[in-house]
């Protein structure tokens, strides 16, 4: 995988929650002069099938991306990847690479989604954590710290996704010691693995944040310890295939 700033490896299609077909995205990548593009459909999760590929669609996705590899050979490198949720049990051995992501916290037998809506997040923290966002964050980062062991991922996806609705610290203070200790403990655990970290511009493209994931203090720790970093757009629409790459 050539980790250039002109190639995106976090790309979603109509097979999961993206807007465009794989071929439409390949053609856009060629138009933009990308040497490569990587697809990363959401892995199947039994308990929440609203956003991910079904098992049947997963097989269709694999076949189509492989066919596109051959069709556009010599024009662009195409990689078949998957965004493997921590709680997905689907096999990953057929993929060129894996993005490991945490979209849920399993609390008291309930899967709490961390990135659906601000209202849902606030309600979950109130019900399951008594309003304590820092306890919520501590649980989240314990799962993030374990993402490599669980998924054997090549890339850690949107490391601090729980801040999706926390622009300007609207919900909790990201300078709080409990929050920072939890986040940095997860970073340090993952720095001991072979996984790279993404700088993810997706929430900026969707108007939810003004800075990419992860926050600067997290990224500073990754750089300080020599961690590997690549830029991704978490693309769900071809217009955003390289969103923000020129200013990261």
C-alpha positions as CSV (number, residue, x, y, z in Angstrom):
1,X,0.0,0.0,0.0
2,X,1.6,3.3,-1.1
3,X,0.8,5.8,1.6
4,X,0.7,8.9,-0.5
5,X,-1.4,12.0,0.3
6,X,-3.0,11.7,-3.2
7,X,-4.6,8.3,-2.5
8,X,-7.5,7.5,-0.2
9,X,-7.8,4.1,1.6
10,X,-10.9,4.8,3.7
11,X,-13.7,4.7,1.1
12,X,-17.3,3.6,1.3
13,X,-19.7,2.7,-1.5
14,X,-23.3,1.7,-2.1
15,X,-22.5,-1.7,-0.7
16,X,-22.7,-0.1,2.8
17,X,-23.5,3.5,3.7
18,X,-21.7,5.3,0.8
19,X,-23.4,7.2,-2.1
20,X,-21.5,5.9,-5.1
21,X,-20.6,2.7,-6.9
22,X,-17.0,1.4,-6.7
23,X,-16.5,2.2,-10.4
24,X,-17.7,5.8,-10.0
25,X,-15.1,6.2,-7.3
26,X,-12.4,4.6,-9.3
27,X,-13.1,7.0,-12.2
28,X,-13.1,10.0,-9.8
29,X,-9.7,8.8,-8.4
30,X,-8.3,8.5,-12.0
31,X,-9.6,12.0,-12.8
32,X,-7.9,13.4,-9.7
33,X,-4.6,11.7,-10.6
34,X,-4.6,9.2,-7.7
35,X,-2.0,6.4,-8.2
36,X,-4.2,4.1,-6.1
37,X,-7.5,3.9,-4.2
38,X,-8.5,1.5,-1.4
39,X,-12.1,0.4,-0.7
40,X,-13.1,-0.3,2.9
41,X,-16.7,-1.4,3.2
42,X,-18.1,-1.7,6.7
43,X,-18.0,-5.2,7.9
44,X,-21.2,-7.0,8.8
45,X,-22.4,-6.6,12.4
46,X,-25.2,-8.9,13.5
47,X,-26.6,-6.5,16.1
48,X,-26.8,-3.4,13.8
49,X,-27.2,-3.9,10.1
50,X,-28.3,-0.4,9.3
51,X,-25.0,0.8,8.0
52,X,-22.9,-2.2,7.1
53,X,-22.6,-4.7,4.3
54,X,-24.8,-7.7,4.6
55,X,-23.0,-11.1,4.2
56,X,-24.5,-11.4,0.7
57,X,-23.5,-7.9,-0.3
58,X,-20.0,-8.5,1.1
59,X,-19.4,-11.2,-1.4
60,X,-20.8,-9.0,-4.2
61,X,-18.5,-6.2,-3.0
62,X,-15.4,-8.5,-3.2
63,X,-16.3,-9.7,-6.7
64,X,-16.8,-6.2,-8.0
65,X,-13.7,-4.7,-6.6
66,X,-11.6,-7.6,-7.9
67,X,-13.2,-7.1,-11.3
68,X,-12.3,-3.4,-11.2
69,X,-8.7,-4.2,-10.3
70,X,-8.4,-6.1,-13.6
71,X,-10.4,-3.6,-15.7
72,X,-8.3,-0.7,-14.7
73,X,-5.0,-2.4,-14.3
74,X,-2.3,-0.1,-15.6
75,X,-4.4,3.0,-14.9
76,X,-4.7,2.9,-11.2
77,X,-3.9,0.5,-8.3
78,X,-7.1,-0.7,-6.6
79,X,-7.1,-2.3,-3.2
80,X,-9.8,-4.4,-1.6
81,X,-10.1,-3.5,2.0
82,X,-12.6,-3.6,4.9
83,X,-13.4,-1.4,7.8
84,X,-13.7,-4.1,10.5
85,X,-15.7,-3.0,13.6
86,X,-14.3,-4.2,16.9
87,X,-17.5,-6.2,17.5
88,X,-17.7,-7.8,14.0
89,X,-16.9,-11.5,13.8
90,X,-16.5,-11.6,10.0
91,X,-13.3,-13.1,8.5
92,X,-10.8,-10.6,7.0
93,X,-8.2,-12.9,5.4
94,X,-9.4,-12.2,1.8
95,X,-8.7,-8.5,2.1
96,X,-5.6,-6.5,1.0
97,X,-5.8,-4.5,4.2
98,X,-8.0,-3.9,7.3
99,X,-9.1,-0.7,9.0
100,X,-9.9,-1.4,12.6
101,X,-12.6,0.9,14.1
102,X,-14.6,1.2,17.3
103,X,-18.2,2.4,16.6
104,X,-19.8,1.0,19.8
105,X,-19.3,0.6,23.5
106,X,-20.8,-2.6,24.9
107,X,-22.3,-1.6,28.2
108,X,-24.6,-3.7,30.4
109,X,-25.4,-5.9,27.4
110,X,-26.3,-3.0,25.1
111,X,-24.3,-1.7,22.1
112,X,-24.1,2.0,22.5
113,X,-23.3,3.7,19.2
114,X,-20.7,6.5,19.6
115,X,-21.3,8.3,16.3
116,X,-25.0,8.2,15.4
117,X,-26.3,11.6,16.7
118,X,-25.4,14.0,19.4
119,X,-28.8,13.4,21.1
120,X,-28.3,9.7,21.2
121,X,-24.8,10.0,22.6
122,X,-26.0,12.4,25.3
123,X,-28.9,10.1,26.2
124,X,-26.6,7.0,26.4
125,X,-24.2,8.8,28.7
126,X,-27.0,9.9,30.9
127,X,-28.6,6.5,31.1
128,X,-25.6,4.2,31.3
129,X,-22.9,6.5,32.9
130,X,-25.0,8.9,35.0
131,X,-23.9,11.7,32.8
132,X,-20.2,11.1,33.3
133,X,-18.7,11.6,29.9
134,X,-15.2,10.8,31.3
135,X,-16.2,7.3,32.4
136,X,-17.8,6.9,28.9
137,X,-14.5,8.0,27.3
138,X,-12.5,5.6,29.6
139,X,-14.6,2.7,28.4
140,X,-14.3,3.7,24.8
141,X,-10.5,4.0,24.9
142,X,-10.1,0.7,26.6
143,X,-11.8,-0.8,23.5
144,X,-9.7,1.3,21.1
145,X,-6.5,0.1,22.9
146,X,-7.6,-3.5,22.1
147,X,-8.5,-2.9,18.4
148,X,-5.3,-4.4,17.0
149,X,-5.5,-7.6,19.0
150,X,-9.1,-8.1,18.0
151,X,-8.9,-7.2,14.3
152,X,-5.2,-7.4,13.4
153,X,-5.8,-4.1,11.6
154,X,-3.3,-2.3,9.3
155,X,-4.8,1.1,10.1
156,X,-6.6,2.4,13.2
157,X,-9.7,4.2,12.1
158,X,-10.9,7.6,13.4
159,X,-9.1,7.1,16.8
160,X,-11.1,9.7,18.8
161,X,-14.5,9.1,17.1
162,X,-16.4,9.8,20.4
163,X,-15.5,13.5,19.9
164,X,-17.6,13.6,16.6
165,X,-20.2,15.8,18.3
166,X,-17.9,17.6,20.7
167,X,-16.8,20.6,18.6
168,X,-15.5,23.3,20.9
169,X,-15.8,20.9,23.8
170,X,-19.6,21.2,23.7
171,X,-20.2,18.0,25.6
172,X,-17.0,17.4,27.6
173,X,-13.6,19.0,28.1
174,X,-11.0,17.3,26.1
175,X,-8.3,19.0,28.2
176,X,-9.6,17.1,31.3
177,X,-6.9,14.9,32.8
178,X,-9.2,11.8,32.9
179,X,-10.0,12.2,29.2
180,X,-6.4,12.8,28.1
181,X,-5.0,9.9,30.2
182,X,-7.5,7.5,28.7
183,X,-6.8,8.6,25.1
184,X,-3.0,8.6,25.6
185,X,-3.0,5.1,27.2
186,X,-4.8,3.8,24.1
187,X,-2.3,5.5,21.8
188,X,0.7,4.1,23.7
189,X,-0.8,0.6,23.6
190,X,-1.3,0.7,19.8
191,X,2.1,2.2,19.2
192,X,3.5,-1.1,20.3
193,X,1.8,-2.8,17.3
194,X,2.4,-2.6,13.6
195,X,-0.8,-0.6,12.9
196,X,-0.7,2.9,11.3
197,X,-3.0,5.7,12.5
198,X,-5.2,7.7,10.1
199,X,-5.7,11.4,10.0
200,X,-9.3,11.3,9.1
201,X,-11.0,14.4,7.5
202,X,-14.5,12.8,7.2
203,X,-16.2,14.7,10.0
204,X,-15.0,18.0,8.6
205,X,-16.5,17.1,5.2
206,X,-19.8,16.4,7.0
207,X,-19.7,19.8,8.8
208,X,-19.3,18.3,12.3
209,X,-15.8,19.3,13.1
210,X,-13.2,21.9,12.1
211,X,-10.2,19.6,12.6
212,X,-9.6,16.0,11.6
213,X,-9.4,13.0,13.9
214,X,-7.3,12.6,16.0
215,X,-6.9,15.7,18.1
216,X,-3.6,17.5,18.0
217,X,-2.4,16.2,21.5
218,X,-3.0,12.6,20.3
219,X,-1.3,13.2,17.0
220,X,1.6,14.8,18.7
221,X,2.1,11.7,20.8
222,X,2.0,9.5,17.7
223,X,4.6,11.6,16.0
224,X,6.8,11.8,19.1
225,X,6.9,8.1,19.4
226,X,7.5,7.5,15.7
227,X,4.1,6.1,14.8
228,X,3.1,5.7,11.2
229,X,0.4,8.1,9.9
230,X,-1.6,8.4,6.6
231,X,-4.3,10.8,5.5
232,X,-7.8,9.5,4.7
233,X,-11.1,11.2,3.9
234,X,-13.5,8.5,5.2
235,X,-15.2,9.0,1.9
236,X,-18.9,8.4,1.6
237,X,-19.4,10.5,-1.6
238,X,-17.0,10.8,-4.6
239,X,-17.0,14.6,-4.2
240,X,-15.1,14.2,-1.0
241,X,-12.6,11.5,-2.1
242,X,-9.6,13.7,-1.3
243,X,-11.4,16.2,1.0
244,X,-9.0,18.2,3.1
245,X,-5.8,16.5,1.8
246,X,-4.3,19.8,0.7
247,X,-4.5,21.4,4.1
248,X,-3.6,18.5,6.5
